[in-house]
C-alpha cells in the first residue's frame, strides 16, 4: 500500500518497522490516520525478532495497540472486523 504522506496531517504517526503492514488510511475519526493489518504486524515481529506467535501478540497488544501517542495514533485492523 502506498500512502501519500504529503496529504496526511503533520502529526500522523507511523509504527516503526511496520510499513509492510500498512493497509490504508482510517478516516473515521477527527483526522485521517494510518491503518495497519494486525496479523501482518504480528508476523513482522515474529520474523524480525525470532519470537513465537504468543510473544509477538503480547508485544503487539502492550507496546503497539495499547500505546496512544496523540491524535495521529494509527489504528489496527483485525481480520473478521466489520468495516463501516
C-alpha positions as CSV (number, residue, x, y, z in Angstrom):
1,X,0.0,0.0,0.0
2,X,1.3,3.4,-0.9
3,X,0.2,6.3,1.2
4,X,0.7,10.0,0.1
5,X,2.2,11.3,3.3
6,X,2.1,14.8,1.9
7,X,-1.7,14.6,2.1
8,X,-1.7,13.4,5.7
9,X,-1.8,15.7,8.7
10,X,1.7,16.6,10.1
11,X,1.1,14.8,13.3
12,X,0.3,11.4,11.6
13,X,2.3,8.7,13.4
14,X,3.9,5.7,11.8
15,X,4.6,2.4,13.6
16,X,8.4,1.8,13.4
17,X,9.3,-1.1,11.2
18,X,5.8,-1.9,10.2
19,X,5.5,-0.2,6.8
20,X,4.7,-3.5,5.1
21,X,1.6,-3.9,7.3
22,X,0.0,-0.6,6.2
23,X,-3.3,-1.3,4.5
24,X,-4.7,2.2,4.1
25,X,-6.0,5.3,5.9
26,X,-8.7,5.3,8.5
27,X,-10.7,8.5,8.0
28,X,-13.4,7.6,10.5
29,X,-12.2,10.0,13.3
30,X,-11.4,13.6,13.6
31,X,-8.4,13.3,11.3
32,X,-7.1,10.6,8.9
33,X,-4.6,8.1,10.5
34,X,-2.7,5.1,9.1
35,X,-4.4,1.7,9.3
36,X,-2.3,-1.4,9.8
37,X,-3.2,-5.1,9.4
38,X,-2.8,-6.6,12.9
39,X,-1.9,-10.1,11.7
40,X,0.8,-8.7,9.4
41,X,2.3,-6.7,12.3
42,X,2.4,-9.8,14.4
43,X,4.1,-11.7,11.6
44,X,6.7,-8.9,11.1
45,X,7.6,-9.0,14.9
46,X,7.9,-12.8,14.7
47,X,10.2,-12.6,11.8
48,X,12.3,-9.7,12.9
49,X,12.8,-10.9,16.5
50,X,12.5,-14.7,16.1
51,X,9.6,-14.6,18.5
52,X,6.8,-17.1,19.0
53,X,3.3,-16.1,17.9
54,X,2.3,-15.7,21.6
55,X,5.3,-13.4,22.3
56,X,4.6,-11.3,19.2
57,X,0.9,-10.9,20.2
58,X,1.9,-9.9,23.7
59,X,4.3,-7.3,22.4
60,X,1.8,-6.0,19.9
61,X,-1.0,-5.7,22.5
62,X,1.0,-4.0,25.2
63,X,3.5,-1.9,23.2
64,X,1.7,-1.1,19.9
65,X,-2.1,-1.3,20.2
66,X,-2.0,-0.1,23.8
67,X,0.1,2.9,23.0
68,X,-1.8,6.2,22.5
69,X,0.7,8.8,21.2
70,X,-1.7,11.6,20.3
71,X,-4.3,12.4,17.7
72,X,-2.3,10.9,14.9
73,X,-2.1,7.4,16.6
74,X,-2.6,4.6,14.0
75,X,-5.4,2.1,14.0
76,X,-5.1,-1.6,13.7
77,X,-7.5,-3.8,11.7
78,X,-8.2,-7.3,12.9
79,X,-9.4,-9.9,10.4
80,X,-13.1,-10.5,10.8
81,X,-13.8,-7.0,11.9
82,X,-16.7,-5.3,10.1
83,X,-15.8,-2.3,8.1
84,X,-18.2,0.7,8.4
